[in-house]
Amino acid sequence: MADELLDLININDEVIGTGWKSEMHQKGLLHRTVIAEVIGKGRIWTLVEQAPGKQDVGQFVSAVGGHVKSGESNEDALRREAGEEFGLTEKFDFKYIGKRIYNREVNGNKENHLFILYEIYSNQIPVLDSEAVGYKRFEEKELVRALKENPAAFGAPFHFIIREFYPNLI
């Protein structure tokens, strides 16, 4: 995967420098990532199953997510990632939910991300890229049950998002 120039930020989400994604992950430097839950009519959530070579291989994660490039707005990054990872290229409705710092060590990387969470409202069948091998739609009640009964089916970042942004579901 190609390296990208990203904005280095402080805990107040202020840009304090730039650096390459590889360096950010090697040193655990804080940078922005947009994440989107794709939710259709009736609160049907679409999650994707991570492909081999990804951090959460074989687990369900948010349908859209990726780094915000240096100088790129969060909404432009959201539109770009939604097109790349879900096939949403037409105008779509979305809502900003919030932001939280998420960090972990995985596959030799020290990920220190400011998750900027959105909800995208769409019933579109996803057109997946190489980062996902499949998808599943969950009615909200089914998602809550699956998270409790089979937590290992979901990636750690998705558990964090549910815990931090949707505590009323658990």
Buried (B, 14 or more C-beta within 10 A) or exposed (E): EEEBBBBBBEEEBEBEEBBEBBEBBEEEBBBBBBBBBBBBEEEBBBBBBBBEEBBBEBBBBBBBBBBBBBEBEBBEBBBBBBBBBBBBEEEBEBEEBEBBEBEBEBEEBBBBBBBBBBBBEBEBEBEBBEBBBEBBBBEBEEBBEBBEEEEEBBBBBBBBBBEBBBEEEE
